[in-house]
């Protein structure tokens, strides 16, 4: 993690750790479980399995506007964690770390965000929009849980 650790969201899923990890590590499937408000699209720039350094072209809705970004897998620890970073055309960058911990016959999934290069008013925007960010990330985790538990992942 290159930036300052930020908030973390968690969810317990009734799915094995290796399946949860594999589904999240395949960033090309991220749009299948991203929050509805995000309207995420993401596509691998080159075919192949998830790997450190693999890049993706993504677009989502940020503050009501479509926002493109380049996403790069920065760390993979099979079955345990997935980390990726993004940079948008404005130079704003940050990252996400997903961790997968066996718990109660299923998996505890944690998602932590961090900023790398953020606008100076970024922390203020985060506080202002925290409730919407929580809805977005909790919604995405609920979607992830539903996909994993239904066997669709």
C-alpha positions in Angstrom: 0.0 0.0 0.0 1.6 3.2 -1.2 -0.8 5.7 0.3 -2.2 6.5 3.7 -4.6 3.7 4.9 -8.2 4.8 4.8 -11.5 3.4 6.0 -12.4 -0.3 5.8 -15.7 -2.0 5.0 -16.3 -5.7 5.8 -18.8 -8.5 5.1 -19.1 -12.1 6.0 -19.9 -14.5 3.1 -20.9 -18.1 3.0 -18.3 -19.0 0.4 -14.9 -20.5 0.5 -11.9 -18.2 0.7 -10.3 -19.4 -2.6 -13.5 -18.7 -4.5 -14.1 -15.3 -3.0 -10.4 -14.4 -3.7 -10.6 -15.7 -7.3 -13.8 -13.7 -8.1 -12.4 -10.4 -6.8 -9.0 -10.9 -8.3 -10.6 -11.1 -11.7 -11.1 -7.4 -12.0 -12.8 -7.8 -15.4 -15.8 -9.1 -13.4 -15.9 -6.2 -11.0 -18.8 -4.6 -12.8 -20.9 -7.7 -12.0 -21.0 -6.8 -8.3 -20.1 -3.1 -8.2 -22.8 -0.8 -6.7 -25.7 0.1 -9.0 -25.0 3.8 -8.6 -21.4 3.3 -9.9 -22.5 1.9 -13.3 -19.0 0.4 -13.5 -17.5 -0.8 -16.7 -14.1 -2.4 -16.7 -12.1 -4.3 -19.3 -8.7 -5.9 -19.3 -6.2 -4.1 -21.6 -4.7 -7.5 -22.6 -6.2 -11.0 -22.3 -5.0 -13.4 -19.6 -5.2 -14.2 -15.9 -5.0 -11.7 -13.1 -1.4 -10.8 -12.4 0.6 -8.0 -10.8 1.1 -5.3 -13.4 -2.0 -6.2 -15.4 -4.0 -3.1 -16.4 -7.6 -2.5 -17.0 -9.6 0.4 -18.5 -12.5 1.3 -16.2 -15.2 3.9 -16.0 -17.7 4.6 -13.2 -19.9 7.4 -11.9 -18.2 9.8 -9.5 -20.1 12.7 -8.0 -22.7 12.3 -10.8 -20.3 12.3 -13.7 -18.7 9.5 -15.7 -15.0 9.1 -14.7 -12.5 7.0 -16.6 -9.5 5.5 -14.9 -6.6 3.2 -15.6 -6.5 0.3 -13.0 -3.4 -1.7 -12.3 -3.1 -4.8 -10.1 -0.3 -4.0 -7.6 -0.3 -7.0 -5.4 -1.8 -10.5 -5.3 -1.4 -12.9 -2.4 -3.4 -16.0 -3.6 -6.5 -16.6 -1.5 -5.5 -13.9 1.0 -5.5 -10.5 -0.7 -5.9 -8.4 -3.9 -4.6 -4.9 -4.2 -5.1 -2.5 -7.1 -4.6 1.1 -7.8 -6.3 3.6 -10.1 -5.4 6.9 -11.8 -7.8 9.1 -13.6 -7.2 11.7 -16.3 -7.0 14.4 -13.7 -4.1 12.6 -12.0 -6.1 11.6 -9.0 -5.0 8.2 -7.8 -5.7 5.8 -5.0 -6.1 2.1 -4.3 -8.1 -0.7 -2.8 -7.0 -3.7 -0.8 -9.3 -6.7 -0.4 -8.5 -9.3 2.2 -10.0 -12.7 2.6 -10.0 -14.4 6.0 -11.6 -17.8 6.8 -14.3 -17.3 9.5 -17.2 -19.4 10.7 -17.2 -21.8 7.7 -17.1 -18.9 5.2 -15.0 -15.9 4.5 -14.7 -12.4 6.0 -14.0 -10.0 3.1 -12.5 -6.6 4.0 -12.2 -3.7 1.6 -9.8 -0.8 2.5 -9.2 2.2 0.4 -6.3 4.6 0.4 -5.3 7.8 -1.4 -2.1 8.3 -3.3 -2.5 11.6 -5.1 -5.7 13.3 -4.0 -6.9 16.9 -4.3 -6.0 19.0 -1.3 -9.7 19.2 -0.4 -10.0 15.4 -0.8 -10.3 14.7 3.0 -13.1 17.3 3.2 -14.9 15.8 0.3 -14.6 12.4 1.9 -16.2 13.7 5.1 -19.0 15.4 3.2 -19.8 12.4 1.0 -19.0 9.6 3.6 -22.6 8.5 3.9 -22.9 8.1 0.1 -19.5 6.3 0.0 -20.7 4.0 2.7 -23.9 3.2 0.8 -21.8 2.6 -2.4 -19.2 0.3 -0.9 -21.6 -1.5 1.4 -23.9 -2.0 -1.6 -21.0 -3.4 -3.6 -20.1 -5.8 -0.8 -23.8 -6.9 -0.5 -23.8 -7.6 -4.3 -20.5 -9.5 -4.0 -22.0 -11.6 -1.2 -25.1 -12.3 -3.3 -23.0 -13.4 -6.3 -20.7 -15.6 -4.2 -23.5 -17.2 -2.2 -25.7 -17.9 -5.2 -22.9 -19.7 -7.0 -22.9 -17.1 -9.9 -19.3 -16.2 -9.1 
